[in-house]
Amino acid sequence: MSASIIDGKAIAERLRADIAAEVSRWRGQGGRQPGLAVVLIGNDPASEVYVGSKARQTVAVGMLSFEHRLPAETAQTDLLDLIAQLNADDAVDGILVQLPLPAHIDADLVLRAIDPGKDVDGFHPENAGRLMSGQPGLVPCTPLGCMLLARAAQPDLRGLHAVVLGRSNIVGKPIAQLLLQADCTVTMTHSRSRDLSGLCRQADILIAAVGRPEMVRGDWIKPGAIVIDVGINRLPADPSGKARLVGDVAFAEASPVAGAITPVPGGVGPMTIACLLRNTLQAARASASLS
């Protein structure tokens, strides 16, 4: 029996509709229109498409969208000056600097320069510390989306054994913290873990976030497990000239074994932008409560 498909597109669409309704209600009560500023350095085609999608979805839910597109040779000091201006701008509730940045710019320094209250990507050390200590704060969008997808398959995650494959600061570490907060038993794995396939086979929930195409094979999956595939890998074109996107999980092998699984594309990806909008609304509310 094949796994049920966790439809990230449909879940993200419902989340955006909820956010739009909340924004409308917020403004009807006298609240200021939330604003999201996105900064793009250079002209990476994938980043440009992604930033354009963010802008469209921001406007669609009733928020203000501010785009700042800067040339690849932009000096680090100029970028930091822009961030300082956005930090001070009351119309801006969320600031997102699109990664990766050019090699001459220190990404850690830039991310630390963002006001933690406007850090809708959730990467600032203050927000990372809040997440680790269980305090309220802005949570990284992709891990937050993963949790919503897992709960769509199984609303009560308490006591389940979750295995996280990958230990990045962007996905692996924060999703482990969120799973712990959901009362899961969490195992972190990575490239140096021994018997990686055996560890994955113990998972009631498997989060695959390593960036290696189809690394997780069907026999790595525990029967009935929830599989959340964070990977987006572009394979070389086939003989017909068509490129193919795949995840970190071999979907065709895993889907007959898993209980529920996210597809690639159409799984985690759509949730990331939806959760970015959710974070922006959260930041706007927090700012209003402090003013």
Beta strands, then each sheet from edge to edge (+ up, - down):
strand 1: 4-5
strand 2: 35-41
strand 3: 64-70
strand 4: 94-97
strand 5: 161-165
strand 6: 185-189
strand 7: 205-208
strand 8: 226-229
strand 9: 233-235
strand 10: 244-246
strand 11: 260-261
sheet 1: 1+ 11+ 8+ 7+ 5+ 6+
sheet 2: 3+ 2+ 4+
sheet 3: 9+ 10-
end
